[in-house]
Protein backbone atom coordinates (compact mmCIF):
# COMPACT_ATOMS: atom_id res chain seq x y z
CA UNK A 1 0.00 0.00 0.00
CA UNK A 2 1.25 3.49 -0.83
CA UNK A 3 2.59 5.36 2.20
CA UNK A 4 0.69 8.61 2.66
CA UNK A 5 2.49 11.50 4.34
CA UNK A 6 0.36 13.95 6.31
CA UNK A 7 1.52 17.53 6.70
CA UNK A 8 -0.66 19.38 9.23
CA UNK A 9 -1.25 23.01 8.27
CA UNK A 10 -0.39 25.65 10.86
CA UNK A 11 -3.07 28.00 9.55
CA UNK A 12 -6.00 27.09 11.84
CA UNK A 13 -3.86 27.73 14.94
CA UNK A 14 -3.50 31.41 14.04
CA UNK A 15 -0.67 33.75 15.01
CA UNK A 16 -0.63 33.10 18.76
CA UNK A 17 2.58 31.28 19.72
CA UNK A 18 1.04 29.24 22.54
CA UNK A 19 -1.75 28.07 20.21
CA UNK A 20 0.83 27.11 17.59
CA UNK A 21 2.89 25.15 20.12
CA UNK A 22 -0.14 23.31 21.46
CA UNK A 23 -1.34 22.37 17.99
CA UNK A 24 2.13 21.38 16.77
CA UNK A 25 2.61 19.05 19.72
CA UNK A 26 -0.88 17.61 19.35
CA UNK A 27 -0.53 16.72 15.67
CA UNK A 28 2.93 15.29 16.32
CA UNK A 29 1.63 13.09 19.12
CA UNK A 30 -1.26 11.84 16.98
CA UNK A 31 0.57 10.79 13.85
CA UNK A 32 1.30 13.75 11.56
CA UNK A 33 4.56 13.41 9.64
CA UNK A 34 5.23 17.09 8.99
CA UNK A 35 4.11 20.53 10.12
CA UNK A 36 3.08 22.71 7.18
CA UNK A 37 3.94 26.29 8.11
CA UNK A 38 1.75 28.54 5.99
CA UNK A 39 3.52 31.88 5.64
CA UNK A 40 1.32 34.71 4.30
CA UNK A 41 2.58 38.27 4.11
CA UNK A 42 -0.60 40.29 3.60
CA UNK A 43 0.81 41.43 0.24
CA UNK A 44 0.80 38.51 -2.18
CA UNK A 45 -2.33 37.31 -0.40
CA UNK A 46 -4.66 39.38 1.79
CA UNK A 47 -4.21 37.32 4.93
CA UNK A 48 -1.21 37.52 7.22
CA UNK A 49 0.08 34.57 9.20
CA UNK A 50 3.18 33.38 11.02
CA UNK A 51 6.66 33.93 9.58
CA UNK A 52 10.25 32.77 10.15
CA UNK A 53 10.38 34.45 13.61
CA UNK A 54 8.13 31.66 14.94
CA UNK A 55 10.17 28.76 13.64
CA UNK A 56 12.95 28.46 16.21
CA UNK A 57 10.65 28.41 19.21
CA UNK A 58 8.31 25.95 17.52
CA UNK A 59 11.17 23.67 16.46
CA UNK A 60 12.26 23.35 20.08
CA UNK A 61 8.93 21.69 20.80
CA UNK A 62 8.82 19.10 18.02
CA UNK A 63 10.87 16.70 15.91
CA UNK A 64 8.46 16.98 12.96
CA UNK A 65 9.82 18.15 9.62
CA UNK A 66 8.97 21.80 8.99
CA UNK A 67 7.27 22.04 5.60
CA UNK A 68 7.32 25.80 4.91
CA UNK A 69 4.98 27.22 2.26
CA UNK A 70 5.90 30.79 1.31
CA UNK A 71 2.91 32.77 0.06
CA UNK A 72 4.84 36.02 -0.08
CA UNK A 73 5.64 38.74 -2.59
CA UNK A 74 9.18 38.96 -3.96
CA UNK A 75 10.40 35.74 -2.32
CA UNK A 76 13.83 36.05 -3.94
CA UNK A 77 14.43 39.12 -1.73
CA UNK A 78 13.40 37.33 1.46
CA UNK A 79 14.58 33.78 0.88
CA UNK A 80 17.81 34.17 2.89
CA UNK A 81 15.84 34.68 6.12
CA UNK A 82 13.99 31.43 5.52
CA UNK A 83 17.12 29.55 4.47
CA UNK A 84 18.69 30.52 7.82
CA UNK A 85 15.56 29.43 9.69
CA UNK A 86 14.60 26.00 11.04
CA UNK A 87 12.75 25.10 7.82
CA UNK A 88 13.40 21.62 6.41
CA UNK A 89 11.42 22.17 3.21
CA UNK A 90 11.03 25.54 1.51
CA UNK A 91 8.29 25.97 -1.09
CA UNK A 92 7.93 29.08 -3.23
CA UNK A 93 5.08 30.00 -5.56
CA UNK A 94 5.56 30.05 -9.31
CA UNK A 95 3.20 33.01 -9.59
CA UNK A 96 5.32 35.25 -7.34
CA UNK A 97 8.26 35.39 -9.77
CA UNK A 98 8.49 37.84 -12.66
CA UNK A 99 10.74 35.59 -14.76
CA UNK A 100 11.94 32.00 -14.92
CA UNK A 101 15.63 32.83 -14.40
CA UNK A 102 14.95 34.44 -11.03
CA UNK A 103 12.85 31.47 -9.99
CA UNK A 104 15.54 28.97 -11.01
CA UNK A 105 18.18 30.96 -9.17
CA UNK A 106 16.04 30.90 -6.03
CA UNK A 107 15.38 27.15 -6.30
CA UNK A 108 19.10 26.51 -6.72
CA UNK A 109 19.90 28.65 -3.69
CA UNK A 110 17.48 26.67 -1.51
CA UNK A 111 18.99 23.37 -2.63
CA UNK A 112 22.58 24.64 -2.20
CA UNK A 113 21.73 25.35 1.42
CA UNK A 114 20.60 21.77 1.97
CA UNK A 115 16.87 22.37 2.25
CA UNK A 116 14.35 20.32 0.33
CA UNK A 117 12.96 22.42 -2.52
CA UNK A 118 9.28 22.86 -3.26
CA UNK A 119 7.47 24.70 -6.04
CA UNK A 120 3.77 25.49 -5.72
CA UNK A 121 1.25 26.44 -8.37
CA UNK A 122 -2.15 28.00 -7.77
CA UNK A 123 -5.33 26.24 -8.80
CA UNK A 124 -5.73 28.31 -12.00
CA UNK A 125 -2.15 27.83 -13.20
CA UNK A 126 -1.69 25.18 -15.87
CA UNK A 127 0.38 22.17 -14.88
CA UNK A 128 2.62 22.48 -17.94
CA UNK A 129 4.44 25.49 -16.48
CA UNK A 130 6.06 23.31 -13.84
CA UNK A 131 7.69 20.89 -16.28
CA UNK A 132 10.80 23.00 -16.97
CA UNK A 133 11.52 23.28 -13.23
CA UNK A 134 11.24 19.61 -12.25
CA UNK A 135 15.00 19.04 -12.17
CA UNK A 136 15.43 21.84 -9.65
CA UNK A 137 12.82 20.70 -7.12
CA UNK A 138 12.04 17.80 -4.78
CA UNK A 139 8.34 18.50 -4.22
CA UNK A 140 5.64 19.93 -6.47
CA UNK A 141 2.80 21.48 -4.48
CA UNK A 142 -0.57 21.49 -6.20
CA UNK A 143 -2.99 23.99 -4.69
CA UNK A 144 -6.46 22.47 -4.61
CA UNK A 145 -8.05 25.80 -3.70
CA UNK A 146 -7.33 29.45 -4.45
CA UNK A 147 -4.16 30.49 -2.68
CA UNK A 148 -4.36 32.54 0.51
CA UNK A 149 -7.31 31.42 2.61
CA UNK A 150 -8.01 28.39 4.77
CA UNK A 151 -11.25 26.46 4.94
CA UNK A 152 -12.08 26.53 1.22
CA UNK A 153 -13.84 23.73 -0.63
CA UNK A 154 -11.67 21.36 -2.66
CA UNK A 155 -11.58 22.17 -6.39
CA UNK A 156 -11.89 19.01 -8.46
CA UNK A 157 -9.61 20.53 -11.14
CA UNK A 158 -6.70 19.66 -8.87
CA UNK A 159 -7.18 15.93 -9.50
CA UNK A 160 -6.46 16.27 -13.21
CA UNK A 161 -3.42 18.39 -12.44
CA UNK A 162 -2.02 15.82 -10.02
CA UNK A 163 -2.63 13.07 -12.56
CA UNK A 164 -0.94 15.06 -15.33
CA UNK A 165 2.05 15.84 -13.14
CA UNK A 166 2.45 12.21 -12.17
CA UNK A 167 2.53 11.29 -15.86
CA UNK A 168 5.34 13.83 -16.36
CA UNK A 169 7.45 12.40 -13.55
CA UNK A 170 7.32 9.19 -11.54
CA UNK A 171 9.98 10.46 -9.14
CA UNK A 172 8.79 13.89 -8.04
CA UNK A 173 6.98 14.08 -4.73
CA UNK A 174 3.51 15.57 -5.18
CA UNK A 175 1.88 17.50 -2.35
CA UNK A 176 -1.85 18.29 -2.45
CA UNK A 177 -2.79 21.36 -0.44
CA UNK A 178 -6.22 22.80 0.29
CA UNK A 179 -9.65 21.34 1.03
CA UNK A 180 -8.16 18.01 2.08
CA UNK A 181 -10.44 15.78 4.14
CA UNK A 182 -10.94 12.01 4.35
CA UNK A 183 -12.71 11.79 0.97
CA UNK A 184 -10.59 14.23 -1.04
CA UNK A 185 -7.46 12.66 0.45
CA UNK A 186 -8.40 9.32 -1.11
CA UNK A 187 -9.03 10.97 -4.46
CA UNK A 188 -5.67 12.76 -4.43
CA UNK A 189 -3.71 9.68 -3.45
CA UNK A 190 -5.47 7.62 -6.12
CA UNK A 191 -4.21 9.94 -8.88
CA UNK A 192 -0.66 10.21 -7.56
CA UNK A 193 -0.29 12.49 -4.53
CA UNK A 194 2.30 11.51 -1.92
CA UNK A 195 1.83 14.25 0.68
CA UNK A 196 -1.47 15.66 1.95
CA UNK A 197 -1.67 19.07 3.58
CA UNK A 198 -4.70 19.37 5.82
CA UNK A 199 -5.74 22.15 8.16
CA UNK A 200 -9.37 22.52 9.18
CA UNK A 201 -10.16 18.81 8.85
CA UNK A 202 -7.50 17.97 11.43
CA UNK A 203 -8.08 21.02 13.61
CA UNK A 204 -11.86 20.77 13.93
CA UNK A 205 -12.14 16.98 14.33
CA UNK A 206 -10.63 14.39 16.64
CA UNK A 207 -6.96 14.83 15.75
CA UNK A 208 -5.95 11.19 16.01
CA UNK A 209 -8.90 9.92 14.00
CA UNK A 210 -8.60 12.65 11.35
CA UNK A 211 -4.95 11.84 10.69
CA UNK A 212 -5.73 8.11 10.57
CA UNK A 213 -8.41 8.76 7.97
CA UNK A 214 -6.11 10.90 5.87
CA UNK A 215 -3.61 8.04 5.85
CA UNK A 216 -6.33 5.63 4.73
CA UNK A 217 -6.44 3.73 8.02
CA UNK A 218 -10.16 4.05 8.64
CA UNK A 219 -10.97 0.49 7.75
Secondary structure, 3 states (H helix, E strand, C coil): CCCCEEEEECHHHCCCHHHHHHHHHHHHHCCCCEEEEEEEECCCCCCECCCHHHHHHHHCCCCCEEEEEEECCCHHHHHHHHHCCCCCEEEEEHHHCCCHHHHHHHHHHHHHCCCEEEEEECCCCCHHHHHHHHHHCCEEEEECCCCCCCCCCCCCHHHHHHHHHHHHCCCCEEEEECCCCHHHHHHHHHCCCCEEEECHHHHHCCHHHHHHHHCCCCC
